[in-house]
Amino acid sequence: MKKKELSRRKFVATVSAGAVAAVASSAIPSFGSPNIVNNNTGKLAILGGTPVAPDKVWPAWPYVDERIVEEIVKTTRSGIWCRIQSANGTVPTIEKELAKLLGVKTTVCTGSGTQSLNTAVEALGIGPGDEVITSPYTDPGTIQSILVSRALPVMADLDTESFQIDPDDVERKITNRTKAIMPVHIMGQPCNMERIMEIAKKHNLKVIEDACQAILAEYQGKMIGTIGDVGCLSFQTSKVLCCGEGGAIYSNNEELMDKCYTVQNHGTSKRGKTETIGSKYRMNEFEGAILLGQMPGVKERHATRNRNAKYLTEKLKGCPGLVPQKLYPGTTAGSFYLYTWSYKKEHFNNAPREKFLKAISAEGIGLSPYIANGLHREPWTDHIQTLPEYKKMFGTSRLKKFQAELSLPKCDQVCQDMVMLWASGPLLGTLADMDDIINAVMKVYDNRDKLNSI
């Protein structure tokens, strides 16, 4: 086969990673046209060339099939719309099914991932005057689950390669008020739980795993969420198992799970006694029905996402300008809520990330940034320092230290460099779909000298 006839799709399917690296370093000529036969094919689409993947359609998300519709209809007709109406309703049933899926004794479902996290905070006795160390690179729900209990979220900086909370900075942020660590398994990949658990044991801290993006992720032979004291999930629409809103708490600690049930049930226990402080965080039966309808294929979809993610990682080794999220040793499966890279502009002729994203979008592949800025840069940090209760609980000197610790440069760097493929739907595509991503990336990389003219 002559080099000038070598298509990108054939290229990524046949050559070794070493050859890809050679292409990237210009040791051998750049490969030729993609599968679209047109004399403008090698020209960037944004500059008038032919797109690699015009009119690209990804697998739809959220996932909907007739089984899900039937479960909703069945629930509607039953008149059982609240979990307390029946011990055999959809919510009690999905709690049992989730326990089997996650390999734990029991789960408790709630109305959102944020509610699950706050339920865990309350059940562990964390409240006013206490501190919880967590990540700034996460959904606001992580922080709010701590704030609504009037504890202080203390944010540790990130590891810039894994995008996860840095255990060394976690340990630096521990004070005599610290009661727990809340690691966030961002993008659906495991944090460095080995180090986090070592730190927790050393300082006698609880660990609440924010696994809201990470259902079925595995680390060192354990399911994420089962390594710490308790794990929490989200079933918000974008998640890989979803029902619009919804969440779950899971642990093998039955005493703790009994407390979690009581907290989320407005302080009323399974024994029918109002025993503690708690909001009404109950999941409704319609959310349970949607989850039940999705369960039959959840493992298969999980396997497909992992297959496609592995394929992308392997085939894009030849593009030094996109570095995939580092996975810690012992990570055997990810949830792949998102598939992410760090954008290295020095390998794209110093073109800003925005120009790369415009070019790749014109080729038919939608990539984007993720979190615009970490939560350490949001107004809540100023707001809580004006509140009388926080002034009284923590005092002037502690709040000054809290303010000083809002400098998190590694998180800022991750926000600036992040490029992501929303994976819940797209990673359910075929390998040919993955080739479209690879072909588009490599086409833009081939034409990196043109990016600054966009």
N, C-alpha and C positions, 0 to 999 in steps of 0.2 A: 504494500500500500504506500503510495507516495505521500510525503508529509503534507503537501498542499491540499490533498484530498481528505485528510484526516478530520472528521467531524468532531465537535466537542463531545457529543453524546458517545460516540465510539471511543473517543479519547478517555473519558472518565470511566468507561466500562472496561477498558482493556489494559491501560498502562499501570505501572506500579506507582506507589507513593513516591518512590525515589525519582522516577521520571517526572512526576508532577512537580516535585521540588526543583528539578532541573529547569523546567519550563519557567517557574516562578523567578528563578535567578537569572534567566536569559542565557543559560548555558547551552540550550538548544533553541531553535526558532519557536516562536509562539505557534500554537496549533491553529488550524484553519477554521473554516466556517462552521457554524452550528448546523443542525439538520434542516433549517429553512433554506432552500436553494434560491438565492437572490444575489445579484451582484452588489447589493448594499448590505449584505448580511454582517460583514465584519465591522461596519460602521455603527457607532452607538445609536440606538433608536432615538434618543433625545436630540441627536444631531441629524436625524433624517434617515437613519438606517432601519432595517427591519427588526422588530422585536423578537427576542428568543421565544417568548411564550405569549403571543397575543391572545387576548380574551381568556386569560387563565381562569379556570374555575376550580376552587378547592373543595374538598369534602365539607359539607355544611355542618355548622355547629351553632346551637346545641343539637345533639343527636336526637332525632325523632323517628320512631317507627310505629307500626300499628299496635304493638304490645303496650307501648307507653300510653297511646290514646285509649286503649281498652282499659288500662288500669285507672285512668282518670274518670272515664265514664262509669266504671264499676264503683269507684269511690263516691262519685256524685249521686248515683242511684241508691247507694247504701244508706245515705243520711248520716253516716259516721264521718264527721268532718274534723273532729278534735280528738286527740290521742287519748284523753281520759274517758271517752265514751266506750272504748272496747280494749281489752287486753290483747285482742287479736287483730287490731287495726293495722293500717299500713305503717305507721310510725313504730310501734312495738315490733312489727315484723322486720322492717328494714334495720332496726337496731340489732336484731339477731343475725341477719344476713351480713351486715357490716362486721360484726364480731367474728364471724367465720372467715370473711375475706381478709381481715387484718390479723387474724390469729390471736385474738384476745378473748377474755372471758365475757366482757360486756362492753356496750357502748351506750351513750346517751345522746340523742339527737336534739338539736336546738334550731332556732330560726335563722342563724347566720354563723359564719366563722368567728366574727367578733364576739358574738354571744357565747360561743363555746370557750373562747379564750378567757373572757371575763368570768364565766362560771368556774373555770379552773383556778383563776386567781382567787376568787372568793372562797372556793372549797378548800384551798390550801391555807386559808387564814391570812392572806396578804391584804393589807389595808392602809389606812392613814398613817403617814410617817415612815412607811416601808419603801424600799427601792427594788426595782426589777431592772436588770440589765438586758437590753435587747438591741436589735439592729435598726439603723435609720433608713435602711434601704428596703422598704416594705410598704404594704398597704396601711393607710392610717388606722385601720381597725386594730392592728397590733398595739399601737400606742394607746388608743382609746380604751382597750380592754384593761389597761393598767390605770389610766386616768380616772375612769368612772368609779374605781374603788378608792380613789384619792391617794393612790401610791404614786411614786415618782418614776417615770420611765427614764432610765439612764442609758444613753446610746453609746455603744462601742463602735469603733471604726471597722472598715472591711478589709478583707484580703482582696487585692485588686485582680487576682487571677481567677478565684472561685466566686467572687461577688458575695461571699458569705461573711458573716460576722467573724472578726479576728479574735481567736481565743486569748492571745496575749494581751490585747487591749481590754478584753472582758476582765481579765484578772487585775489589770491596772485600775479598773473602775470600781472595784469592790470596796465598800465601806462597812462600818459596823451596822448600817441600816439595811444592807442588801439582804434580801430574803430569797431571791430566785433569779435564774437566768432564763430568758425566753429566746432561744435561737430560732431564727426564721429560715426554713429550708427553701430559699428563694429559687424561682424558676422550676421548682419541683425536684431539686437535687439536694442530697444530704449535706449538712454542715459537717465540720470536723468534730463529730460527736465524741470521739475518743478523748480529745483534749478537753472538751467542754465538761464531760462527765468527771474527768480527773480533777478539774478545777472545782466543780460542784462538791465533790466528795471532800476535797481538802478544806473547803470553807463552809461545809455543812449547809449547802444551798439546795433548794428545790429546782427542778428543771421542767419547764413547760414548753413542749415542742410545738411551735407554730408550723404545723404541717399542712396548712390550708392549701398550699399549691402542690403538695407532695404525696398524695395518696398512692400507696403501693411502691413507693421508693424504698430501696433496700440498702442497708449499710452494715458491713461486717456480719452478715448472716441474720440481721434483725430488720424488722419492718420499721421504717421511720415512724416516730410517734410512740414506739414501745420501748425506747432506750432510756428516756427520761422518766419523770414521775407520771407524766400524763401527756397525751398528744391531742391536737385539735385540728379538725378539718373544716374546709369551706365547700359548699355545694352551689356557690354563686354561678350564674349562667355561663361565665367564661371557663369555669374549671372543667377538668377532664371527666369528672362525674358531677352532674349538676341538676338543679331543680328550680332555678330562678334565684332563690336565696336558700339558706339552710346551712347547718353545720353539724358536727359531731365531736364528741369527747370520747377518748378511749384509753384504757389502761387495764392492767391485770390486777391492780390494787382495788379489790372489791369495796373496801371501806371508803376509799376516796371516791369511787364511782357512785356509791350510795349518797355521799355528800353532794356530788355534782348533780345528781337527780333532784335532790331536795332544793338546791340553790336555784336551778332553772325552773322549778315548779313553784315559784313565788314563796319559797321557804317551807313548802309543805312536803313532808316525806312520803315514802311509799306506805307508811303506816297510818297516813291520814292526819298526822299532827303537824301543825305549823310550828316549826322548830327553830328557824333561823331567819336571817335576812336574805331575801332573794327576789329577783325580778321574775316576770313571767316570760321565759325564753323558749317556750315549747314550740317544736316543729309542728306544722299542721298536717293533716292527713293527705292533702293534695300533693304536698311536697314529697311525702313518703311514697305516694303512688308513682310519681315520676321517677324517683330513685329505684323503686322496685322494677319498673319497666326497663330501666337501663342495665340492671345487674347482669343479665345473661351474657352480654358481650363485653363486659368491662375488662376482663383479663385479656381477651383477644385484642382489644383496642390498645391496651397498655403495651402488649408485646409488639404491635405494629409501630407504635411511636418509638419504642426503643430500637427496633430494627432500622427505621428510617433515620433516626438521630445518629446511630452508629455509622450508617452509610454516608451521611453528610460529613461527619467528622473525618472519616477516612479519605473520602474523595476530595475534600477541600484542604488537605494538608499542603497542597502546592500553592496556596494563596496566603502568604505571610501577613497580608494586611487584615485578615479576619482570624482572630485567635479564639477558638471555642472556650466556653466556660470550663474551667478546670474542675475535674471530679476528684474527690479525695480517695486515696487508696481504700479499698473495701467497698466502694460503691458498685454494686452489682446490677442495679436497675434504678432508673430515674422515672419521675412521673412525667417529665417533659410537658409541663404546662406552657413553658416557653422554651425555644431553642435559641441560645444567645451566643454572641461573639463580642470581643473587644475590637473596635475599629482602630487600626494603626495607620494613621494618615501618612506617616513617613514612607509607607510601602505603596501609597496611592498618589505619589507625586505631590505630597503635602496638601492634597485637596481636602477641604472640610468634610466632615461626616455628612452634612446636609447635601452636598453635591453628589456624593456616592449614592445616597438614598434616592435622589431624584433620578439618577442614571439607571439604577437597578429597577426602580418603579416603571420607567419607560420601557424596560425590557419585559414587563409583565409580571414581575415578582415584587410583592409588597413586603418590604422590610421597614422597620421603624425604630426610633429610640424606645426606651421603656420609661422609667421613672425620671421625670425632668430634673428634680432635685430631691435630695434626701430630706427626711422629716425633720432633721436638725435645722433646716432652713425655712420651716413653716412657722406661721405666727403663733401657734399654740405655745411655743417655748417662751415667748414674751407674756402671753396671756396668763399662764399659770403663776408667773412670778408677781402678778398684780392681785392675785386672789388672797383674801385674808387667811383662809384655811391653810394654804401652802406656806404663807409667811409664818404662820403660827407653828405649823408642824415641822418645818425644816429650818427656819431661821435665816437671817441675812447672809451669813457666811456660807452656808451650804448652797443657797440659791446663786450666790456669786460664783461658786465653784461649778455649779451646774451650767451657768452661762459660759464660763471659760472653756468648759469641755465640749461646747458646741462646734468647735473647730475640728472637722472630720475630713481632712483633705483626700483621703483615699476613697471615701464615699463620693466626694465631688468628682474625682477622676472617673470612677465607674459610671456615674451619670453622664458624663461628657463623652465617654467612649462606647457606650452600649449600643449594639445593634441587635434587634431581635426579630425572630419569626414567631408569630403567635402560633402555638403548636397544637392546641386542642383539636382543631379541625385539620389544618394543613398537614400535620405529621401522620394523618391517617391516609394520606395519598399513596400512590404507587411509587415504585422505584423510578419509573419514567418521570413522575412529578418531581422527585428529588433531583433527577438529572436536569430538569428545567432550572431549578435553583442553582445548581452547580454551573451549568452552562452560562447562565446570566451573570453570576459572580465572576467567572473567569473571563467572560467577554469584557466586562467593565474593567477588570484588572488588566487585561490585554491593552485596553485603551486608556489607561490611567493618565497618560500624558495629555489627554484631551479634557479631563475632568474640570480643570480650572477655567476652561472656556465656556462651561455651561452657565 
